[in-house]
Amino acid sequence: MCLSTLSPAISFHFKQVCVIEYKRADQRYRVLRFEDKQAVGLCLNLFERYVNHPRQQEQGYDFPNMCLLDFAMNFEPFYAKKLGEFEESIDAEKEEQSTRQRLINLANNTKMVIRNVPAVVRVPLFQIPTDPENYFYSLLVQYVPYYSEDELIDEHNNAREAFLAQEQQLRQMHILKHIVQEIDKLRLLLIRHMLSIFLKI
């Protein structure tokens, strides 16, 4: 579920806040999809979109190693505007703007819009003493890259065992990601410095 909230710094601009239920699939709420006032199925949720994300690097994104949290921060669903929809509303204006943004194609023939500004992701807070299974499962589903949720537990007995088995690998991945980000920042600073020297000549 995504909510649009007014930015306190700039009026009439919106900042996306994604609220994600990191529970097991059978515990999540689903939303009915209606056409002509008739229920025709269920809306795709973020988890179903994520498992269909590209299997190779595209547009500068390392999709094979992208976790659900990064996916939610960087992409939002694309909805093509149907002919005859001329209602003037905030949602309609936002939808029209999205069509001018860059898109990625998912394996299930749907699309996602690349956000101009990463969204803020809010998640429920599970406590180890009262709900250890959902606590560790929420960590797995947030940070472990996957193409099927069944891969998360795999041969382990529970979410705790599965998470602890991958904890060291996750730490290394996030350290590596931080290093790459720092290198990119240094490259940008170097380019700016070179441009400033060039402009002075």
ZALUMLO-186270 format. One record per residue (C-alpha): residue number from 0; x, y, z; chain. Coordinates in pm, whole numbers, plus 32768, in hexadecimal, padded with zeros to 4 digits. Layout:
N
<r seq="NUM" u="X" v="Y" w="Z" mol="A"/>
...
END
This chain:
201
<r seq="0" u="8000" v="8000" w="8000" mol="A"/>
<r seq="1" u="8089" v="8155" w="7FA2" mol="A"/>
<r seq="2" u="801D" v="829F" w="8034" mol="A"/>
<r seq="3" u="805E" v="83FB" w="7FA8" mol="A"/>
<r seq="4" u="80AB" v="8501" w="80AD" mol="A"/>
<r seq="5" u="80E7" v="8674" w="8083" mol="A"/>
<r seq="6" u="8253" v="86CE" w="80AB" mol="A"/>
<r seq="7" u="827F" v="87C5" w="81CB" mol="A"/>
<r seq="8" u="838F" v="887E" w="810D" mol="A"/>
<r seq="9" u="82E4" v="88AF" w="7FBC" mol="A"/>
<r seq="10" u="816F" v="88DC" w="7F98" mol="A"/>
<r seq="11" u="80BA" v="8830" w="7E78" mol="A"/>
<r seq="12" u="81CF" v="872D" w="7E5F" mol="A"/>
<r seq="13" u="819D" v="85CC" w="7ED6" mol="A"/>
<r seq="14" u="8283" v="84D7" w="7F82" mol="A"/>
<r seq="15" u="8235" v="8368" w="7F67" mol="A"/>
<r seq="16" u="821B" v="8296" w="80A1" mol="A"/>
<r seq="17" u="81FB" v="811E" w="8071" mol="A"/>
<r seq="18" u="8166" v="8051" w="818A" mol="A"/>
<r seq="19" u="81BD" v="7EE1" w="815D" mol="A"/>
<r seq="20" u="8130" v="7DBB" w="8220" mol="A"/>
<r seq="21" u="8257" v="7CD2" w="8250" mol="A"/>
<r seq="22" u="8187" v="7BA5" w="82B2" mol="A"/>
<r seq="23" u="816E" v="7A51" w="8214" mol="A"/>
<r seq="24" u="809F" v="7A40" w="80D7" mol="A"/>
<r seq="25" u="7F74" v="7997" w="817E" mol="A"/>
<r seq="26" u="7F64" v="7AAD" w="8287" mol="A"/>
<r seq="27" u="7F5D" v="7BD7" w="8198" mol="A"/>
<r seq="28" u="7E2F" v="7CA6" w="813A" mol="A"/>
<r seq="29" u="7DC6" v="7CA0" w="7FCB" mol="A"/>
<r seq="30" u="7D0B" v="7DA9" w="7F05" mol="A"/>
<r seq="31" u="7BF0" v="7D52" w="7E16" mol="A"/>
<r seq="32" u="7C04" v="7DD9" w="7CB3" mol="A"/>
<r seq="33" u="7AC0" v="7E60" w="7C1F" mol="A"/>
<r seq="34" u="7A55" v="7E9D" w="7AB8" mol="A"/>
<r seq="35" u="78FB" v="7F2C" w="7A6F" mol="A"/>
<r seq="36" u="78A1" v="7F03" w="7BDE" mol="A"/>
<r seq="37" u="78EF" v="7D8F" w="7BCF" mol="A"/>
<r seq="38" u="7A07" v="7CE2" w="7C8D" mol="A"/>
<r seq="39" u="7AE7" v="7C41" w="7B85" mol="A"/>
<r seq="40" u="7C0B" v="7BCE" w="7C57" mol="A"/>
<r seq="41" u="7D18" v="7C47" w="7D42" mol="A"/>
<r seq="42" u="7E05" v="7D6B" w="7D14" mol="A"/>
<r seq="43" u="7F75" v="7D19" w="7CF5" mol="A"/>
<r seq="44" u="802C" v="7D6C" w="7E33" mol="A"/>
<r seq="45" u="8196" v="7DDB" w="7E55" mol="A"/>
<r seq="46" u="820F" v="7C7A" w="7EA1" mol="A"/>
<r seq="47" u="8179" v="7BF0" w="7D60" mol="A"/>
<r seq="48" u="8215" v="7D0A" w="7C98" mol="A"/>
<r seq="49" u="8367" v="7CDB" w="7D3F" mol="A"/>
<r seq="50" u="8386" v="7B67" w="7CEA" mol="A"/>
<r seq="51" u="835A" v="7BCA" w="7B7C" mol="A"/>
<r seq="52" u="8472" v="7CCD" w="7B7E" mol="A"/>
<r seq="53" u="857B" v="7CB1" w="7A6A" mol="A"/>
<r seq="54" u="8681" v="7BA1" w="7A85" mol="A"/>
<r seq="55" u="879B" v="7C71" w="79F6" mol="A"/>
<r seq="56" u="882B" v="7DCC" w="7A2B" mol="A"/>
<r seq="57" u="8762" v="7EE0" w="7984" mol="A"/>
<r seq="58" u="8775" v="805A" w="7985" mol="A"/>
<r seq="59" u="8885" v="8058" w="7A8B" mol="A"/>
<r seq="60" u="87C9" v="7F76" w="7B7F" mol="A"/>
<r seq="61" u="885D" v="7E2D" w="7BF9" mol="A"/>
<r seq="62" u="8712" v="7D71" w="7BF7" mol="A"/>
<r seq="63" u="8799" v="7C12" w="7C46" mol="A"/>
<r seq="64" u="8820" v="7C99" w="7D91" mol="A"/>
<r seq="65" u="8705" v="7D8E" w="7DDA" mol="A"/>
<r seq="66" u="863C" v="7D4A" w="7F15" mol="A"/>
<r seq="67" u="84CB" v="7D99" w="7F43" mol="A"/>
<r seq="68" u="8517" v="7ECB" w="8016" mol="A"/>
<r seq="69" u="85E8" v="7F6C" w="7F00" mol="A"/>
<r seq="70" u="84E0" v="7F0A" w="7E01" mol="A"/>
<r seq="71" u="83CE" v="7FBA" w="7EC8" mol="A"/>
<r seq="72" u="84A4" v="80EF" w="7EF8" mol="A"/>
<r seq="73" u="84FE" v="8116" w="7D88" mol="A"/>
<r seq="74" u="83CA" v="80A4" w="7CC7" mol="A"/>
<r seq="75" u="8251" v="80D0" w="7CC8" mol="A"/>
<r seq="76" u="813C" v="8029" w="7BFA" mol="A"/>
<r seq="77" u="80F2" v="80B6" w="7AA2" mol="A"/>
<r seq="78" u="7F84" v="80E2" w="7A42" mol="A"/>
<r seq="79" u="7F39" v="813B" w="78D9" mol="A"/>
<r seq="80" u="7E2E" v="8249" w="78C2" mol="A"/>
<r seq="81" u="7CFD" v="81CA" w="7808" mol="A"/>
<r seq="82" u="7C58" v="8294" w="76F4" mol="A"/>
<r seq="83" u="7B35" v="8361" w="7771" mol="A"/>
<r seq="84" u="7BC3" v="839B" w="78CD" mol="A"/>
<r seq="85" u="7BCC" v="8514" w="78EA" mol="A"/>
<r seq="86" u="7B7E" v="8546" w="7A59" mol="A"/>
<r seq="87" u="7C57" v="8653" w="7AF0" mol="A"/>
<r seq="88" u="7CE9" v="85D7" w="7C37" mol="A"/>
<r seq="89" u="7E34" v="85B8" w="7CE8" mol="A"/>
<r seq="90" u="7E42" v="8445" w="7C94" mol="A"/>
<r seq="91" u="7DF9" v="8485" w="7B25" mol="A"/>
<r seq="92" u="7F09" v="858F" w="7B14" mol="A"/>
<r seq="93" u="8002" v="84A8" w="7BBD" mol="A"/>
<r seq="94" u="7FA4" v="838D" w="7ACF" mol="A"/>
<r seq="95" u="7FDE" v="846E" w="79A1" mol="A"/>
<r seq="96" u="8132" v="84D6" w="7A25" mol="A"/>
<r seq="97" u="8194" v="836A" w="7A5A" mol="A"/>
<r seq="98" u="8168" v="831D" w="78E7" mol="A"/>
<r seq="99" u="8283" v="8410" w="789C" mol="A"/>
<r seq="100" u="8370" v="835E" w="7988" mol="A"/>
<r seq="101" u="845A" v="823E" w="793E" mol="A"/>
<r seq="102" u="83C1" v="80E4" w="7954" mol="A"/>
<r seq="103" u="843B" v="7F82" w="7990" mol="A"/>
<r seq="104" u="838F" v="7E4C" w="790A" mol="A"/>
<r seq="105" u="8339" v="7D2D" w="79F3" mol="A"/>
<r seq="106" u="8329" v="7BBE" w="7996" mol="A"/>
<r seq="107" u="81AB" v="7BB9" w="79B9" mol="A"/>
<r seq="108" u="8184" v="7CC4" w="78A8" mol="A"/>
<r seq="109" u="813F" v="7DDE" w="799D" mol="A"/>
<r seq="110" u="8216" v="7F13" w="79CC" mol="A"/>
<r seq="111" u="82A9" v="7FDD" w="7AE9" mol="A"/>
<r seq="112" u="82FE" v="814E" w="7AED" mol="A"/>
<r seq="113" u="8459" v="81B6" w="7B5F" mol="A"/>
<r seq="114" u="8425" v="82B1" w="7C76" mol="A"/>
<r seq="115" u="84C8" v="8406" w="7C53" mol="A"/>
<r seq="116" u="84FD" v="8408" w="7DCB" mol="A"/>
<r seq="117" u="851B" v="82C5" w="7E98" mol="A"/>
<r seq="118" u="83EC" v="8281" w="7F72" mol="A"/>
<r seq="119" u="83EE" v="8268" w="80EB" mol="A"/>
<r seq="120" u="8398" v="8104" w="8152" mol="A"/>
<r seq="121" u="82D9" v="80BE" w="8293" mol="A"/>
<r seq="122" u="82C0" v="7F5D" w="831D" mol="A"/>
<r seq="123" u="8218" v="7EBD" w="844B" mol="A"/>
<r seq="124" u="82F9" v="7E82" w="8577" mol="A"/>
<r seq="125" u="82F6" v="7D1D" w="85F2" mol="A"/>
<r seq="126" u="838E" v="7CC5" w="8742" mol="A"/>
<r seq="127" u="846D" v="7B93" w="8774" mol="A"/>
<r seq="128" u="83D8" v="7B30" w="88C8" mol="A"/>
<r seq="129" u="826D" v="7B3D" w="8853" mol="A"/>
<r seq="130" u="8282" v="7AE6" w="86E0" mol="A"/>
<r seq="131" u="83DA" v="7A59" w="8683" mol="A"/>
<r seq="132" u="8365" v="79AE" w="8542" mol="A"/>
<r seq="133" u="82D6" v="7AEA" w="84A4" mol="A"/>
<r seq="134" u="83FD" v="7BB4" w="8524" mol="A"/>
<r seq="135" u="84FE" v="7AE0" w="846D" mol="A"/>
<r seq="136" u="841C" v="7AAB" w="833F" mol="A"/>
<r seq="137" u="83F7" v="7C25" w="8318" mol="A"/>
<r seq="138" u="8575" v="7C43" w="8310" mol="A"/>
<r seq="139" u="858F" v="7B30" w="820A" mol="A"/>
<r seq="140" u="8484" v="7BBE" w="8125" mol="A"/>
<r seq="141" u="8511" v="7D20" w="8141" mol="A"/>
<r seq="142" u="8684" v="7CE3" w="810B" mol="A"/>
<r seq="143" u="86B9" v="7B95" w="8058" mol="A"/>
<r seq="144" u="869D" v="7BAA" w="7EDA" mol="A"/>
<r seq="145" u="85B1" v="7A9F" w="7E51" mol="A"/>
<r seq="146" u="84D0" v="7A44" w="7D2B" mol="A"/>
<r seq="147" u="83F0" v="795C" w="7DF5" mol="A"/>
<r seq="148" u="838F" v="7980" w="7F61" mol="A"/>
<r seq="149" u="83B9" v="7809" w="7F8A" mol="A"/>
<r seq="150" u="8532" v="7841" w="7F62" mol="A"/>
<r seq="151" u="8541" v="7908" w="80A7" mol="A"/>
<r seq="152" u="850A" v="77E5" w="8195" mol="A"/>
<r seq="153" u="8587" v="76D7" w="80A6" mol="A"/>
<r seq="154" u="8604" v="75A5" w="816A" mol="A"/>
<r seq="155" u="8601" v="7658" w="82BB" mol="A"/>
<r seq="156" u="8502" v="760A" w="83CA" mol="A"/>
<r seq="157" u="8499" v="7771" w="840C" mol="A"/>
<r seq="158" u="84DD" v="78DF" w="83B6" mol="A"/>
<r seq="159" u="85D8" v="790A" w="84D1" mol="A"/>
<r seq="160" u="86B7" v="77F0" w="8452" mol="A"/>
<r seq="161" u="8699" v="786F" w="82ED" mol="A"/>
<r seq="162" u="86FA" v="79D2" w="834D" mol="A"/>
<r seq="163" u="8821" v="796D" w="8429" mol="A"/>
<r seq="164" u="88A4" v="7891" w="830E" mol="A"/>
<r seq="165" u="88B3" v="79C2" w="8228" mol="A"/>
<r seq="166" u="8909" v="7AD0" w="8326" mol="A"/>
<r seq="167" u="8A7D" v="7ADF" w="82D3" mol="A"/>
<r seq="168" u="8A3A" v="7AEB" w="815D" mol="A"/>
<r seq="169" u="893F" v="7C06" w="8193" mol="A"/>
<r seq="170" u="8A3D" v="7CCA" w="825D" mol="A"/>
<r seq="171" u="8B3E" v="7CA6" w="8147" mol="A"/>
<r seq="172" u="8A41" v="7D0F" w="803D" mol="A"/>
<r seq="173" u="89E1" v="7E4C" w="80F7" mol="A"/>
<r seq="174" u="8B4C" v="7EA3" w="8142" mol="A"/>
<r seq="175" u="8B9D" v="7E76" w="7FCF" mol="A"/>
<r seq="176" u="8A70" v="7F4C" w="7F70" mol="A"/>
<r seq="177" u="8AE9" v="8061" w="805A" mol="A"/>
<r seq="178" u="8C47" v="8053" w="7FBF" mol="A"/>
<r seq="179" u="8BB9" v="806F" w="7E5E" mol="A"/>
<r seq="180" u="8AE6" v="819B" w="7EC6" mol="A"/>
<r seq="181" u="8C1A" v="8247" w="7F5A" mol="A"/>
<r seq="182" u="8CE1" v="8207" w="7E1A" mol="A"/>
<r seq="183" u="8BC6" v="829F" w="7D4B" mol="A"/>
<r seq="184" u="8BC8" v="83D4" w="7E2C" mol="A"/>
<r seq="185" u="8D40" v="83FC" w="7DFF" mol="A"/>
<r seq="186" u="8D1D" v="83DB" w="7C86" mol="A"/>
<r seq="187" u="8C12" v="84EA" w="7C84" mol="A"/>
<r seq="188" u="8CEB" v="85D2" w="7D55" mol="A"/>
<r seq="189" u="8E12" v="8597" w="7C69" mol="A"/>
<r seq="190" u="8D3B" v="85E4" w="7B37" mol="A"/>
<r seq="191" u="8CBC" v="8726" w="7BD7" mol="A"/>
<r seq="192" u="8E20" v="878B" w="7C32" mol="A"/>
<r seq="193" u="8E9A" v="874D" w="7ACE" mol="A"/>
<r seq="194" u="8D76" v="8813" w="7A3F" mol="A"/>
<r seq="195" u="8DC0" v="8938" w="7B24" mol="A"/>
<r seq="196" u="8F2C" v="8938" w="7AAF" mol="A"/>
<r seq="197" u="8EBF" v="8922" w="7943" mol="A"/>
<r seq="198" u="8DCD" v="8A47" w="7967" mol="A"/>
<r seq="199" u="8EDE" v="8B20" w="79FF" mol="A"/>
<r seq="200" u="8FC3" v="8AEA" w="78D2" mol="A"/>
END
